[in-house]
Amino acid sequence: MAQEEIIFPNNIRNIRLATGMKMTELARRSNLSLSAVSKIEKGVRRLNQKQLLNICNILGCKLSDIFIKDTDEVASKWQSEITRRMNDNEDGGLKVFGTGLRRIRQQSGKTIAQAAKDAGMTLSVYHKIEVGQREVYKNEIEPLAKSFAHSVESLFDKIAELYKSGELTKQMNKVKERVRAVLVPGDSSNDFDETHGHLYGAKLYDNARRKLIPVFGRPDAKVISFARSESKMIAAPANLEGRRNVYAVIPNSKRAGGFIPEKSYVFADTKANVAPGDLAVFIDAEFGSLKAEEKTTANIAVVRKDSKGKIYGQMVSPDEKISAPTMHKVIMILAE
Protein backbone atom coordinates (compact mmCIF):
# COMPACT_ATOMS: atom_id res chain seq x y z
CA MET A 1 0.00 0.00 0.00
CA ALA A 2 1.29 3.47 -0.88
CA GLN A 3 2.45 5.67 1.98
CA GLU A 4 0.20 8.55 2.98
CA GLU A 5 0.75 11.85 1.21
CA ILE A 6 2.48 14.53 3.27
CA ILE A 7 0.11 17.47 2.98
CA PHE A 8 1.04 19.62 6.00
CA PRO A 9 4.76 19.50 6.84
CA ASN A 10 5.16 21.10 10.24
CA ASN A 11 7.20 21.51 13.42
CA ILE A 12 4.42 20.59 15.84
CA ARG A 13 6.15 17.45 17.13
CA ASN A 14 9.45 19.26 17.73
CA ILE A 15 7.72 22.13 19.54
CA ARG A 16 5.68 19.71 21.65
CA LEU A 17 8.77 17.72 22.67
CA ALA A 18 10.65 20.94 23.49
CA THR A 19 7.90 21.88 25.94
CA GLY A 20 7.95 18.41 27.51
CA MET A 21 4.33 17.79 26.60
CA LYS A 22 3.16 14.27 25.81
CA MET A 23 1.13 13.57 22.68
CA THR A 24 -1.73 12.31 24.86
CA GLU A 25 -1.88 15.67 26.65
CA LEU A 26 -1.91 17.62 23.38
CA ALA A 27 -4.71 15.36 22.12
CA ARG A 28 -6.73 15.88 25.30
CA ARG A 29 -6.30 19.66 25.40
CA SER A 30 -7.03 20.09 21.69
CA ASN A 31 -10.10 17.81 21.79
CA LEU A 32 -8.61 15.58 19.09
CA SER A 33 -8.04 11.84 19.08
CA LEU A 34 -4.53 10.51 19.66
CA SER A 35 -4.59 9.12 16.11
CA ALA A 36 -5.52 12.54 14.70
CA VAL A 37 -2.69 14.29 16.56
CA SER A 38 -0.23 11.62 15.39
CA LYS A 39 -1.28 12.17 11.78
CA ILE A 40 -1.09 15.96 12.17
CA GLU A 41 2.46 15.72 13.52
CA LYS A 42 3.44 13.44 10.63
CA GLY A 43 1.94 15.94 8.19
CA VAL A 44 -0.57 13.52 6.66
CA ARG A 45 -3.66 15.26 8.07
CA ARG A 46 -4.73 18.84 7.48
CA LEU A 47 -5.58 21.37 10.19
CA ASN A 48 -8.40 23.87 9.91
CA GLN A 49 -7.86 27.44 11.11
CA LYS A 50 -9.52 26.88 14.48
CA GLN A 51 -7.42 23.77 15.19
CA LEU A 52 -4.23 25.52 14.09
CA LEU A 53 -4.87 28.49 16.38
CA ASN A 54 -5.80 26.18 19.26
CA ILE A 55 -2.60 24.14 18.94
CA CYS A 56 -0.50 27.32 18.77
CA ASN A 57 -2.12 28.54 21.99
CA ILE A 58 -1.67 25.18 23.74
CA LEU A 59 2.02 24.95 22.75
CA GLY A 60 2.62 28.65 23.41
CA CYS A 61 4.11 29.25 19.98
CA LYS A 62 3.57 31.58 17.03
CA LEU A 63 1.88 30.55 13.82
CA SER A 64 5.15 31.01 11.93
CA ASP A 65 6.86 28.54 14.31
CA ILE A 66 4.58 25.76 13.08
CA PHE A 67 5.73 25.97 9.46
CA ILE A 68 9.03 24.47 8.33
CA LYS A 69 11.92 26.84 7.66
CA ASP A 70 14.75 25.99 5.29
CA THR A 71 17.08 25.93 8.31
CA ASP A 72 15.03 23.33 10.18
CA GLU A 73 16.50 19.85 10.51
CA VAL A 74 13.39 18.19 9.12
CA ALA A 75 13.26 20.36 5.98
CA SER A 76 15.79 18.41 3.90
CA LYS A 77 14.31 15.07 5.01
CA TRP A 78 10.82 16.20 4.04
CA GLN A 79 11.98 17.51 0.67
CA SER A 80 13.79 14.25 -0.08
CA GLU A 81 10.75 12.20 0.93
CA ILE A 82 8.36 14.22 -1.26
CA THR A 83 10.74 14.00 -4.23
CA ARG A 84 11.08 10.23 -3.74
CA ARG A 85 7.33 9.77 -3.60
CA MET A 86 6.82 11.84 -6.74
CA ASN A 87 9.36 9.70 -8.59
CA ASP A 88 7.92 6.43 -7.26
CA ASN A 89 4.40 7.43 -8.25
CA GLU A 90 5.44 8.40 -11.76
CA ASP A 91 7.51 5.25 -12.23
CA GLY A 92 4.60 3.11 -11.02
CA GLY A 93 2.07 4.81 -13.30
CA LEU A 94 -0.05 6.08 -10.41
CA LYS A 95 0.32 9.70 -11.48
CA VAL A 96 -0.86 8.92 -15.02
CA PHE A 97 -3.82 6.87 -13.79
CA GLY A 98 -4.84 9.49 -11.21
CA THR A 99 -4.54 12.38 -13.66
CA GLY A 100 -6.54 10.43 -16.25
CA LEU A 101 -9.23 9.67 -13.71
CA ARG A 102 -9.42 13.34 -12.78
CA ARG A 103 -9.82 14.31 -16.43
CA ILE A 104 -12.62 11.75 -16.91
CA ARG A 105 -14.35 13.07 -13.79
CA GLN A 106 -14.10 16.65 -15.04
CA GLN A 107 -15.54 15.64 -18.40
CA SER A 108 -18.45 13.94 -16.63
CA GLY A 109 -19.22 17.11 -14.68
CA LYS A 110 -18.93 15.39 -11.30
CA THR A 111 -17.47 16.97 -8.20
CA ILE A 112 -14.78 15.02 -6.36
CA ALA A 113 -17.30 14.36 -3.56
CA GLN A 114 -19.85 12.96 -6.01
CA ALA A 115 -17.23 10.76 -7.68
CA ALA A 116 -16.09 9.35 -4.32
CA LYS A 117 -19.68 8.59 -3.29
CA ASP A 118 -20.53 6.91 -6.60
CA ALA A 119 -17.40 4.74 -6.37
CA GLY A 120 -18.20 3.77 -2.77
CA MET A 121 -15.01 5.39 -1.44
CA THR A 122 -14.26 7.95 1.22
CA LEU A 123 -13.36 11.40 -0.08
CA SER A 124 -9.83 11.02 1.34
CA VAL A 125 -9.18 7.71 -0.45
CA TYR A 126 -10.59 8.93 -3.75
CA HIS A 127 -8.55 12.15 -3.58
CA LYS A 128 -5.33 10.20 -2.96
CA ILE A 129 -6.03 8.08 -6.03
CA GLU A 130 -6.55 11.17 -8.18
CA VAL A 131 -3.30 12.76 -7.01
CA GLY A 132 -1.38 9.52 -7.54
CA GLN A 133 -0.69 8.79 -3.89
CA ARG A 134 -2.55 5.47 -3.61
CA GLU A 135 -2.95 2.28 -5.64
CA VAL A 136 -6.39 1.02 -6.67
CA TYR A 137 -7.10 -2.51 -5.44
CA LYS A 138 -8.82 -5.27 -7.42
CA ASN A 139 -12.10 -5.01 -5.50
CA GLU A 140 -12.14 -1.20 -6.00
CA ILE A 141 -11.45 -0.87 -9.72
CA GLU A 142 -14.77 -2.23 -11.01
CA PRO A 143 -17.04 0.05 -8.92
CA LEU A 144 -14.72 2.94 -9.79
CA ALA A 145 -15.08 2.22 -13.51
CA LYS A 146 -18.85 1.73 -13.27
CA SER A 147 -19.24 5.08 -11.52
CA PHE A 148 -18.13 6.67 -14.80
CA ALA A 149 -20.18 4.31 -17.00
CA HIS A 150 -17.08 2.34 -18.04
CA SER A 151 -16.00 -1.25 -17.83
CA VAL A 152 -12.60 -1.83 -16.25
CA GLU A 153 -11.05 -2.38 -19.67
CA SER A 154 -12.66 0.69 -21.27
CA LEU A 155 -11.58 2.87 -18.31
CA PHE A 156 -7.95 1.88 -18.84
CA ASP A 157 -8.34 2.35 -22.59
CA LYS A 158 -9.75 5.85 -22.06
CA ILE A 159 -6.89 6.85 -19.76
CA ALA A 160 -4.37 5.44 -22.25
CA GLU A 161 -6.03 7.41 -25.03
CA LEU A 162 -5.89 10.64 -23.00
CA TYR A 163 -2.25 10.03 -22.18
CA LYS A 164 -1.23 9.31 -25.79
CA SER A 165 -3.05 12.44 -27.00
CA GLY A 166 -0.95 14.57 -24.62
CA GLU A 167 -4.06 15.84 -22.84
CA LEU A 168 -2.80 14.69 -19.45
CA THR A 169 0.61 16.31 -19.72
CA LYS A 170 -0.60 19.80 -18.85
CA GLN A 171 -2.48 18.58 -15.80
CA MET A 172 0.49 16.54 -14.56
CA ASN A 173 2.77 19.54 -15.02
CA LYS A 174 0.36 21.69 -13.02
CA VAL A 175 0.52 19.16 -10.18
CA LYS A 176 4.33 19.23 -10.34
CA GLU A 177 4.35 23.03 -10.22
CA ARG A 178 2.10 23.07 -7.17
CA VAL A 179 4.37 20.60 -5.41
CA ARG A 180 7.50 22.46 -6.51
CA ALA A 181 6.07 25.71 -5.11
CA VAL A 182 6.01 24.04 -1.71
CA LEU A 183 9.36 22.26 -2.09
CA VAL A 184 11.30 25.37 -3.06
CA PRO A 185 11.65 27.94 -0.29
CA GLY A 186 10.50 31.46 -1.07
CA ASP A 187 10.53 34.81 0.67
CA SER A 188 7.52 34.92 2.95
CA SER A 189 8.55 37.90 5.05
CA ASN A 190 5.69 40.18 6.04
CA ASP A 191 5.08 43.60 7.57
CA PHE A 192 4.72 42.29 11.10
CA ASP A 193 7.31 39.55 11.64
CA GLU A 194 10.60 39.32 9.86
CA THR A 195 12.04 36.64 12.12
CA HIS A 196 10.77 33.51 10.37
CA GLY A 197 12.64 34.22 7.12
CA HIS A 198 12.36 31.74 4.29
CA LEU A 199 9.80 29.03 4.79
CA TYR A 200 9.12 25.73 3.13
CA GLY A 201 5.42 25.72 2.41
CA ALA A 202 5.28 29.50 2.14
CA LYS A 203 1.97 29.23 0.31
CA LEU A 204 0.57 27.12 3.13
CA TYR A 205 1.73 29.71 5.66
CA ASP A 206 0.31 32.61 3.64
CA ASN A 207 -3.02 30.83 3.23
CA ALA A 208 -3.28 30.31 6.98
CA ARG A 209 -1.92 33.74 7.88
CA ARG A 210 -4.34 35.64 5.64
CA LYS A 211 -7.26 34.24 7.65
CA LEU A 212 -5.77 35.42 10.95
CA ILE A 213 -5.05 38.78 12.57
CA PRO A 214 -2.38 39.32 15.25
CA VAL A 215 -3.33 40.84 18.59
CA PHE A 216 -0.65 43.46 19.31
CA GLY A 217 -2.19 45.07 22.39
CA ARG A 218 -3.71 43.97 25.69
CA PRO A 219 -5.02 46.08 28.61
CA ASP A 220 -2.54 46.81 31.38
CA ALA A 221 -3.69 49.12 34.18
CA LYS A 222 -4.56 52.47 32.52
CA VAL A 223 -2.81 51.78 29.23
CA ILE A 224 -2.57 49.05 26.62
CA SER A 225 0.58 46.92 26.63
CA PHE A 226 1.66 46.86 22.98
CA ALA A 227 4.08 44.64 21.04
CA ARG A 228 4.38 43.66 17.39
CA SER A 229 4.09 39.97 18.08
CA GLU A 230 2.23 37.09 16.45
CA SER A 231 2.16 35.05 19.66
CA LYS A 232 -1.59 35.64 19.88
CA MET A 233 -3.80 35.63 16.80
CA ILE A 234 -7.53 35.56 16.19
CA ALA A 235 -9.68 34.57 13.23
CA ALA A 236 -10.10 37.50 10.87
CA PRO A 237 -13.60 38.86 10.25
CA ALA A 238 -14.56 37.98 6.67
CA ASN A 239 -14.10 41.53 5.36
CA LEU A 240 -10.59 41.78 6.86
CA GLU A 241 -9.16 38.49 5.55
CA GLY A 242 -5.86 38.94 3.74
CA ARG A 243 -5.24 42.49 4.99
CA ARG A 244 -1.72 42.20 6.36
CA ASN A 245 -1.67 45.84 7.46
CA VAL A 246 -4.43 45.23 10.04
CA TYR A 247 -3.90 44.26 13.68
CA ALA A 248 -6.11 44.06 16.77
CA VAL A 249 -5.87 45.34 20.32
CA ILE A 250 -7.94 44.49 23.37
CA PRO A 251 -9.08 47.84 24.80
CA ASN A 252 -9.14 49.13 28.32
CA SER A 253 -12.88 49.79 28.19
CA LYS A 254 -13.09 51.96 31.33
CA ARG A 255 -10.27 54.24 30.16
CA ALA A 256 -12.04 54.60 26.81
CA GLY A 257 -15.08 56.03 28.61
CA GLY A 258 -17.21 52.93 28.27
CA PHE A 259 -18.14 53.50 24.63
CA ILE A 260 -16.09 50.45 23.63
CA PRO A 261 -17.67 47.21 24.91
CA GLU A 262 -15.80 45.08 27.39
CA LYS A 263 -14.47 41.80 25.97
CA SER A 264 -14.06 43.22 22.48
CA TYR A 265 -11.36 43.52 19.85
CA VAL A 266 -10.47 46.84 18.23
CA PHE A 267 -9.02 46.52 14.71
CA ALA A 268 -6.62 49.18 13.42
CA ASP A 269 -5.21 49.71 9.92
CA THR A 270 -1.59 50.86 9.64
CA LYS A 271 -2.17 52.19 6.10
CA ALA A 272 -5.50 54.03 6.53
CA ASN A 273 -5.56 57.84 6.60
CA VAL A 274 -6.49 59.32 9.98
CA ALA A 275 -8.73 62.40 10.23
CA PRO A 276 -10.28 64.44 13.08
CA GLY A 277 -13.31 62.63 14.45
CA ASP A 278 -11.81 59.17 13.87
CA LEU A 279 -11.06 56.74 16.62
CA ALA A 280 -7.40 55.74 16.62
CA VAL A 281 -4.79 53.67 18.42
CA PHE A 282 -2.08 56.03 19.68
CA ILE A 283 1.25 54.18 20.10
CA ASP A 284 4.05 55.57 22.27
CA ALA A 285 6.79 54.62 19.79
CA GLU A 286 7.55 54.76 16.08
CA PHE A 287 5.63 51.75 14.76
CA GLY A 288 8.05 51.11 11.89
CA SER A 289 11.04 50.97 14.22
CA LEU A 290 9.48 48.50 16.67
CA LYS A 291 11.18 45.12 16.48
CA ALA A 292 9.29 41.87 16.89
CA GLU A 293 8.31 41.33 20.54
CA GLU A 294 9.62 44.79 21.60
CA LYS A 295 7.16 46.28 24.10
CA THR A 296 5.70 49.76 24.37
CA THR A 297 2.35 51.23 25.41
CA ALA A 298 -0.70 52.50 23.56
CA ASN A 299 -4.10 54.08 24.09
CA ILE A 300 -7.34 54.38 22.15
CA ALA A 301 -8.61 57.95 21.73
CA VAL A 302 -10.71 60.19 19.50
CA VAL A 303 -8.64 62.19 17.00
CA ARG A 304 -8.90 65.96 17.43
CA LYS A 305 -7.25 69.04 15.90
CA ASP A 306 -6.45 72.20 17.89
CA SER A 307 -6.61 75.79 16.69
CA LYS A 308 -3.07 75.57 15.40
CA GLY A 309 -3.86 72.52 13.29
CA LYS A 310 -2.01 70.09 15.56
CA ILE A 311 -3.47 66.59 15.82
CA TYR A 312 -3.94 65.05 19.26
CA GLY A 313 -5.97 62.33 20.97
CA GLN A 314 -8.83 63.07 23.35
CA MET A 315 -9.38 60.55 26.12
CA VAL A 316 -12.08 60.46 28.79
CA SER A 317 -12.47 59.06 32.30
CA PRO A 318 -10.73 61.37 33.12
CA ASP A 319 -10.42 63.85 30.25
CA GLU A 320 -6.89 63.95 28.92
CA LYS A 321 -5.15 65.14 25.79
CA ILE A 322 -2.48 62.79 24.50
CA SER A 323 0.04 62.77 21.68
CA ALA A 324 2.12 59.90 20.35
CA PRO A 325 4.62 59.21 17.55
CA THR A 326 2.19 56.79 15.86
CA MET A 327 -1.56 56.71 15.40
CA HIS A 328 -3.54 54.14 13.43
CA LYS A 329 -7.17 54.48 12.42
CA VAL A 330 -9.65 52.14 14.09
CA ILE A 331 -11.68 50.46 11.34
CA MET A 332 -13.75 47.97 13.31
CA ILE A 333 -14.81 47.08 16.85
CA LEU A 334 -15.96 43.52 17.36
CA ALA A 335 -17.44 42.16 20.61
CA GLU A 336 -16.34 38.64 21.54
N, C-alpha and C positions, 0 to 999 in steps of 0.2 A: 504494500500500500504506500502511496506517495506521502511524503512528509507534509505537515501542514504548512500553508503559506505564511510567511512572516509579513504581517500587514501593519504592525505598529511597533517598530523597534524602539526600545525605551530603556531608561535607567532605573526603573522602579525597583527592581530587585536590589541593585547596588545601594540605592538610597535607603531602602528598608533595612538591609543588613548593617549599614553604617549607623543607623539609629538603634540597632539592637532589637528591633521588632520582629517577632515571629510572623510567618505567613498566616497562621491561624488567627492572630490578633488583627492583622490588616483585613482579613476576610470578615471577621466579626464586626469591626468598626465601620467597614464600608458597606455592610449589608449585602455582601456577595458570597457565593459559595467558594470553598477552598479551591475547587477545580477551576472556577472562573478566574480567581486571582492568579493561579498558576499559569493559566493560558495568557492572561494579560502580561505577566512578567516575561513570558517567553515571546511575546509579540504576536501571538497567533489569534488573539481576540481583540476586537476594537473596544474603545472606550467612548461613551457619549460625553458631552460637555459637563453634565452634572457629575458623572462618575470621576472624570478627570479632575475637576475642581475639588471634589471630596477627598480624593487620594492625596492631592497636593496639601490640603489642609491637615489631613491625618499625619502625613510624613513631615509636615513643617517645611516644605520646599516650594520653590517657585515653579511656575509652569515651564519656564525655559530649562530648568534642571532635569525635567522628565525626558526631554528629547536628546538624542545622541549627538554629541559634538565630534568633530573629526579628530579631536585629541583624546577621546575616550578609548579605553582599552578594548571595549566590545565593538567599536566601529569597524575595524578592519576584519574582524571575525564575521560580523554581520554582512559586510559587503562581499566577502568571499563566499559565504553561504548562499546569498541571493544569486550571485553569478553562477555558482555551481548548479543551483536548482534550475536556472534559466537554460543552461546548457543541457542538463539532463532531460528537461521537458522537451526541448527541441529535438534532441537526438532520439527520444522515444516516440516522437510524433504526437505527444499530447497537446502541444501548442497548436499544431495544424488542426487536429480534431476539434479542440475547443473553439478556435477561431472560426472554423467552418460551421460548427453548431450555432455559434452566436449569429453568424450571417444568415443562416436558415431561420433562426428565431426572428431576426429583424425583418426578414422578408415575409414572414407569416403575420407580422403585426402584433406578436405576443410580447408582453412584459416578461422580465426575468422571473417575477413571482408567479405569473400564469404558467410559464413553461415548467417551472419546478413542480407546481401542483399537478399539472397534467401528466408529468412523468413519474409522479409518486415519490418525489424526492424533497428533502428539506431545501430551503433556499440556499443555505450555506454549502451543501454538497453540490447542488447544481451550479452555483457560482464558481466553485473551485474547478469543476469540469470545464466550464467555459474559459477560464483563464489558464487552463493547462496545468493545474496543480494537483489533479487527481485522476487516476485511471477510472474507466468505466468497466464494471464487472459484468460477467455473462448474464446474470439474472436482471441487470439494469438496462442493458442495451436495447432489448426488444420494446419494453414500455417507453423508453426514451424515443426510439424511432417512431413508434405508433403515435406518440403525442404530436408529431409533425406530419402525420399521415404518410409515413414511409415504412417500408420493410427494413430490416437490418441491412440487407444488401443494398437497397436503393439509397439508404442514408449515407453509407460509405461511398457509394458511387457519386452522389451529389457533392459530398465534401471533396472528393478527388477531382471532380469537374471544376469546382470553384478554385481549388488550389492550382490546377493546371492553367486555368484562364488568367491567373495572376490577381484575381479579385481579393484573395485573402492577404496578399503581401502588405497592402497599405494598412490593414487592420493590425497585423502582427507588428509592423513597424511602430504603429501608434502605441501599442502595449509596451514595446521596448523603450520608447521615448519616455513614457510615464514612469517606468521602472528606473531608467537612467537618471531622470530628474531627481529621484530620491537617493540613488546611489552616489551621485556626484554632489559634493558639498557646494553650497552657494552662500552668498552674503545675505544673512537674514537679520542684520542689525536693524534696530528700530529707534524711534525718537526717545523711548523711555529707558531702555536697558541695553547698554552696549557691552555687557560683560559676557554674554553667551557666545559671541563671535560666530564662527561658521558652524552650521549645523547640518548633520545628515538628516534628511527628512524635513528640509526647510519648508516645503509646501505643506506638510502635515502640521508643522508648528504654526505657520501663518494661518492655516484654516482654523485651527483651534483658537489662536490668539485673537482673530478678528471677531470672534463671538464673545470675547471677554473684555472687561474693562478693569484696569488696576485701581485699587483704592489707595490713594496717596496720603489721605489725611484722616485722623481719628481724634475725637474730643479729648482734651487734656486740661483739666481745670477750666480756666477762662479762655483758653485758646485752642487751636487745633494743632496737634502734633503732625508735622508734614514731612514726608520723605518720598523721593521718586523710587519706589520699590514695587516689584511685582509679587511680593510675598503674599499679598492678599488680593484676590481678584473676584469679580462677580459677573454673572451672566449679563451681557449687554442687552438693553431694551432693543427691540427689533429695529427701530429707526436710528440706532447708534452703532449697529454692527459694522465693523470694518473701519471705524473712524479712529485711527491710531493717535490722533491729537486730543482725544477726550480722556479724562480721568474722573474719578469720583472722590468725594470726601464725605465723612460722616460728620454732620454739624453738631455744634454745641447749641442745642435748640434754645435754651434759656438766654444765652448771650446774644442770640439773634432776635430776641424780643418775642419769641413764641410764634412767629409767623411761618417758621419752618417746622413741620411736624417732627416729633420725636421718632426715633427709629426710622430714619429716612436716609436716602443717599442723595447728595447734591452733585450733579454732573457739570463739569466745567470744560470749556473748549479753549485750548492754548492758541488757536489760530483766529478765533472770532474777534471782531472789533467790539470794543467796549465803549459805551456811551452813557452820559448822565441819565439816571433813572434805572439803569440795569442793576441787577444783583451780580456781585463778583466775588471771587476768592482772592483775597489780598495776601500775598506770600512775602514773608520777611527775608527774602533773598532773591538774587537773580536766578530765575528758573533755569535758564540755559546753562548756567555754571554749576548747578547742583549735580553732584555725582550720585551714582546709584547708591541707595541706602543712607546718604548723608541727610541728617535731620535738621529741620528748621521749624518755624511756627507759621501759622496762617489764621486768618479770620474771614468770615463771610459778612459783607456789608453792602449797603446800597451806594452806588456810585453817584457822587455829587460834583458840582463845579462851583468854585467860589467866584467872587466878583473880579478877580484877577485872571480868571480862566484856568486856575489850577485844579486838577482832579484830586479828589480825596474820597475816602470811604466814610459813611455815616453809620455808626453802630448805635444800638439802643440797649437799655437795661444794664448799666446806665448809658446815657447819651455820651458818645465819644467820637471825635474825628480821628481817623487813622490814615496813614500813608504807608506805602510799601513799594519796594523796587519792582514787584510783579503783581499784575492783577489779570485774572482770567474770567471771562464772562460765564455766568451760570446759564446753562441752556435747558436744564431739566431738573426737577425735584421729584423723586420717586419714593413713596412710603414703602416700607418693607411689607 
